[in-house]
Amino acid sequence: MSLRVRFWGTRGSIPTPGAQTVRYGGNTPCVEVRTDEGWLIILDAGTGIRELGRDLLGRSNGAPIVGDLFLTHAHWDHIQGIPFFAPIFGRGNHFTIWGSESLERSFAKVLRDQMSPVVFPVSFEELDATIDFKGLPEGTPTAGRGYEVTAFAVQHPGGALGYRFTATDGRGGALVYVSDSELAPHARYDSPADWRQRMVAFARGAAVLIHDTTYTTEEYDHHRGWGHSTFAQAVELAIEAEVQQLVLFHHEPRRTDDQLDQQVAACRQMVKDRGAKVQVVAAAEGLTLTL
């Protein structure tokens, strides 16, 4: 075992609490990853990060909480939980927030702006934790505490990153996290002609691929260029990249638990029909995976 994964938020666009989203969850994206040494990695800061913060405080026994937070992009559903992440109010805690190198100043400004007095009572500058911002260059492996991460620019309005994590000791498999990405080509993206092949190479052989599956094929026809993929497109990518497990993610706000059950079954049947061996599950709050 080299990386441990736990889901705290699985929904896209807007939180969806209610009786029909209890099993898979209604919080927006947040995933906790731990290395063998226990180093904390957080993927995105949607509303799921609130409960993660409460859990971290409960486990810390007063010790400083430190870790790396990787933002795929700065759209609202991926950052809206930060003002409610309790550890950032604790003196002695330390977080490094990573994002696109080309957008480093932009995402730092967005995070500060969402805590301006007009929209939030506590300013970013009043936080007691130490918070650093760092840009991650695309395609260049970067070493962390017991892990290595590589970023890849995906197709999404305003730009977004996918991340590939591996343990530095070479144990276990790779975790690939692509929360928001449109796998089909579209004129609004200035992607190179070989982008699809590069995406496949980026995900190649991953033990776990967490991928955007916002739309059904029928829904996608009305949302081309919005920056999201379909269930079928994600399955095709997982099969082509020969990943071991595909985790359906960034659930559409209207998607009920029962409808997600149906989509999981359909994706598994698609894998079976293709004679592939990819395991398919849907991300659910509280779901844990080990690589």
C-alpha positions, -999 to 999 in steps of 0.1 A, spaced: 0 0 0 14 34 -9 -16 59 -12 -49 59 6 -78 78 -8 -110 90 9 -139 110 -7 -154 139 11 -172 156 -18 -183 140 -50 -209 164 -66 -203 189 -93 -214 225 -98 -235 230 -66 -241 212 -33 -272 190 -34 -282 179 1 -314 158 3 -330 124 6 -321 115 -30 -284 121 -27 -276 105 7 -257 75 -5 -233 92 -30 -233 125 -13 -242 161 -21 -210 180 -12 -188 195 -40 -154 181 -48 -129 172 -21 -107 141 -19 -82 133 9 -50 113 0 -25 100 25 10 87 18 24 58 38 41 83 61 7 100 67 14 131 47 -18 149 39 -28 157 3 -61 174 -5 -76 174 -40 -99 204 -45 -117 225 -19 -154 222 -25 -179 220 4 -166 185 12 -135 201 28 -156 214 57 -162 179 71 -126 169 63 -114 199 83 -135 188 113 -121 153 110 -85 166 108 -90 186 140 -105 156 158 -75 134 148 -48 160 154 -49 160 193 -37 196 192 -7 189 169 -1 212 139 -20 202 108 2 205 76 -4 194 40 -7 201 3 -39 213 -13 -41 208 -51 -67 228 -69 -77 216 -104 -90 251 -112 -107 280 -94 -143 275 -104 -167 281 -75 -176 245 -67 -139 236 -63 -130 264 -39 -162 273 -20 -153 252 10 -121 270 19 -137 297 41 -153 269 62 -121 247 64 -115 250 102 -78 242 102 -70 274 82 -80 294 113 -55 275 135 -22 291 144 7 266 137 -11 249 108 5 251 74 -9 245 40 6 248 5 -20 255 -22 -9 243 -56 -24 251 -90 -16 258 -126 17 276 -129 3 299 -155 -27 308 -133 -8 310 -99 -16 347 -94 -51 343 -106 -61 315 -82 -45 332 -53 -65 363 -61 -97 344 -65 -93 327 -31 -87 360 -14 -116 377 -32 -141 350 -21 -132 361 15 -135 398 8 -157 418 33 -185 421 6 -191 383 6 -175 369 38 -170 383 74 -134 372 78 -107 382 53 -80 359 39 -54 380 56 -69 373 90 -64 336 88 -40 322 115 -26 293 95 4 298 72 -7 295 36 17 294 7 8 294 -30 28 276 -56 24 270 -93 29 235 -107 44 233 -142 26 210 -166 43 177 -175 72 181 -151 72 156 -122 74 174 -88 84 157 -56 64 161 -24 66 144 10 66 107 0 50 113 -34 55 126 -68 29 146 -88 26 155 -125 1 179 -139 -17 178 -172 -38 206 -188 -73 193 -196 -101 207 -217 -122 230 -195 -134 266 -198 -108 289 -182 -83 261 -179 -79 232 -155 -54 206 -145 -55 168 -140 -30 153 -116 -11 120 -115 3 109 -81 27 81 -74 47 71 -43 83 81 -45 94 47 -33 78 31 -63 53 11 -43 17 8 -53 1 22 -84 -7 56 -97 -37 78 -88 -50 100 -116 -74 127 -107 -93 145 -134 -123 162 -118 -134 185 -147 -125 177 -183 -142 175 -217 -128 145 -235 -145 153 -268 -129 180 -290 -145 214 -292 -136 246 -309 -134 267 -277 -103 248 -266 -69 256 -281 -57 220 -276 -30 204 -297 -40 178 -323 -26 150 -302 -43 161 -270 -64 129 -268 -34 107 -272 -15 126 -245 -45 123 -222 -44 85 -227 -7 85 -220 -12 106 -188 -37 80 -174 -19 50 -187 -18 20 -163 -31 39 -133 -44 19 -104 -72 44 -99 -86 69 -124 -110 94 -108 -127 111 -138 -154 136 -146 -187 118 -156 -211 147 -154 -233 138 -183 -251 110 -200 -246 108 -238 -280 123 -243 -274 152 -219 -240 160 -235 -256 169 -268 -270 200 -251 -238 208 -231 -210 207 -256 -182 231 -247 -192 232 -211 -161 213 -200 -174 180 -188 -175 144 -200 -200 116 -203 -200 82 -186 -193 64 -219 -164 87 -227 -147 81 -193 -152 43 -197 -136 45 -232 -106 64 -218 -102 40 -189 -102 10 -213 -78 26 -237 -54 37 -209 -57 2 -193 -64 15 -159 -74 -9 -131 -103 10 -116 -124 39 -128 -142 61 -103 -171 80 -117 -169 116 -103 -183 151 -103 -219 139 -103 -245 161 -120 -265 180 -94 -298 165 -106 -285 129 -105 -302 108 -78 -286 79 -60 -308 55 -79 -299 70 -112 -262 67 -103 -267 31 -96 -281 27 -131 -251 44 -146 -227 23 -127 -244 -8 -140 -244 5 -176 -207 14 -174 -199 -21 -160 -218 -36 -189 -199 -15 -214 -166 -27 -199 -179 -63 -201 -191 -59 -237 -156 -46 -247 -139 -76 -230 -120 -53 -208 -110 -57 -171 -116 -22 -157 -135 -21 -124 -161 7 -122 -174 24 -90 -191 57 -84 -175 81 -60 -194 83 -27 -187 104 4 -168 82 28 -156 58 1 -120 48 8 -95 32 -16 -60 19 -13 -35 17 -41 
